[in-house]
């Protein structure tokens, strides 16, 4: 008897140096139907993109260790992996005119789970990436 093909879940990468916030954000996206990868800085995030094809969504904090921030990561991802939905979150740094790629979204901290999920759903709807949220 043939088994139905498994539906691939959209793939998200959460980049945050604060472990608890990273885990909570990853859990939020997993509960919404995403497969979630995690990274704690820009270098590990870029390694994830280089090693794993098909990342649909990047959710990143701005301030991280290592000399490069989430704004730089967002710009590099937009340039190297077009089509990835990008959400940048920060409680300290608001984006300047040239900080974010034009298609990226910014969410200030503190944020609600609902705002993140609605933003992600809106950004990935056309690409078929995000599951519907209740």
HELIX and SHEET records of a PDB file:
HELIX    1   1 UNK A   19  UNK A   31  1                                  13    
HELIX    2   2 UNK A   42  UNK A   51  1                                  10    
HELIX    3   3 UNK A   70  UNK A   80  1                                  11    
HELIX    4   4 UNK A  113  UNK A  124  1                                  12    
SHEET    1   A 5 UNK A  35  UNK A  39  0                                        
SHEET    2   A 5 UNK A  11  UNK A  15  1                                        
SHEET    3   A 5 UNK A  55  UNK A  61  1                                        
SHEET    4   A 5 UNK A  85  UNK A  90  1                                        
SHEET    5   A 5 UNK A 105  UNK A 108  1                                        
END                                                                             
